[in-house]
Amino acid sequence: MAKHEQATPSFEKFFTDSANNPFLKVFKELNAPLCGSLKQSAAQYLSTTEEWGKKALELNEKLTAWAKETPLSPLFETQRSVASQLIGNSIALARKAWQLEEKEQEKTA
């Protein structure tokens, strides 16, 4: 058992470190042009999805404006707040997974 436990870290390192594994290095180099266009497509998709999510929240706010002075108002506000957090967290997680950075112009705007 001791041999197996000692062999495991080098086995994991072999498959996760492209410097030690020539197959991973070649695979990474071959896919580099494809990954660039995929990242660009993912960035556009995420930006569009975020924009549509925000528009859906604005529409929800307009559609529930009648409930401002009713006991249902806190329910609708909570619903919008949770949905807004869900959209923001999902987009942030997807950007992190794709290793995309938000544009500086969008952060300041």
C-alpha positions in Angstrom: 0.0 0.0 0.0 2.8 2.4 0.8 4.1 2.1 -2.8 0.7 2.9 -4.2 0.4 6.0 -2.0 3.8 7.2 -3.1 3.1 6.6 -6.8 -0.2 8.5 -6.8 1.2 12.0 -6.6 3.7 11.5 -9.5 0.9 9.9 -11.5 -1.4 12.9 -10.9 1.5 15.3 -11.6 2.2 13.5 -14.9 -1.3 14.1 -16.2 -1.8 17.6 -14.9 1.5 19.2 -15.6 2.0 19.8 -19.3 5.8 20.4 -18.8 6.2 16.8 -17.7 3.8 15.2 -20.3 4.7 15.7 -23.9 1.3 14.5 -25.0 -0.5 17.3 -23.1 2.0 19.8 -24.4 1.3 18.8 -28.0 -2.4 18.7 -27.4 -2.4 22.1 -25.9 -0.4 23.6 -28.8 -2.7 22.0 -31.4 -5.8 23.3 -29.8 -4.5 26.8 -29.2 -6.1 28.4 -32.3 -9.4 26.6 -31.6 -9.5 27.7 -28.0 -9.1 31.3 -28.9 -12.2 31.4 -31.0 -14.1 29.3 -28.5 -13.2 31.8 -25.8 -14.3 34.7 -28.0 -17.7 32.9 -28.7 -18.1 32.1 -25.0 -17.4 35.8 -24.1 -20.0 37.0 -26.6 -22.5 34.4 -25.4 -22.0 35.4 -21.8 -22.3 39.1 -22.5 -25.5 38.5 -24.4 -27.0 36.2 -21.8 -26.2 38.8 -19.0 -27.8 41.5 -21.0 -31.0 39.5 -21.6 -31.1 38.5 -18.0 -31.0 42.1 -16.9 -33.7 43.0 -19.5 -35.9 40.2 -18.1 -35.5 41.6 -14.6 -36.5 45.1 -15.8 -39.5 43.6 -17.6 -40.4 41.7 -14.4 -40.2 45.0 -12.5 -42.5 46.7 -14.9 -45.0 43.8 -14.9 -45.2 43.8 -11.1 -45.4 47.5 -10.7 -49.1 47.1 -9.8 -48.1 45.4 -6.6 -46.1 48.3 -5.1 -48.7 49.1 -2.5 -49.8 45.5 -1.8 -48.6 42.9 0.6 -47.1 41.0 -2.4 -44.5 43.8 -3.0 -41.8 42.2 -0.7 -42.3 38.9 -2.4 -41.7 40.3 -5.9 -38.7 42.4 -4.6 -37.2 39.2 -3.1 -37.8 37.3 -6.3 -36.0 40.0 -8.3 -33.1 40.2 -5.9 -32.6 36.4 -5.9 -32.8 36.3 -9.7 -30.3 39.1 -10.0 -27.9 37.4 -7.7 -28.3 34.1 -9.6 -27.6 35.8 -12.9 -24.6 37.7 -11.6 -23.1 34.6 -9.9 -23.7 32.3 -12.8 -22.1 34.7 -15.3 -19.1 35.3 -12.9 -18.7 31.5 -12.5 -18.8 30.9 -16.3 -16.3 33.7 -16.9 -14.0 32.2 -14.3 -14.4 28.7 -15.8 -13.6 30.1 -19.3 -10.8 32.3 -17.8 -12.4 35.4 -19.2 -11.8 38.8 -17.8 -14.5 41.5 -17.8 -13.6 44.5 -19.9 -12.4 47.5 -17.9 -14.8 49.7 -19.8 -17.8 47.6 -18.5 -16.5 47.7 -14.9 -16.3 51.5 -14.9 -19.6 52.1 -16.8 
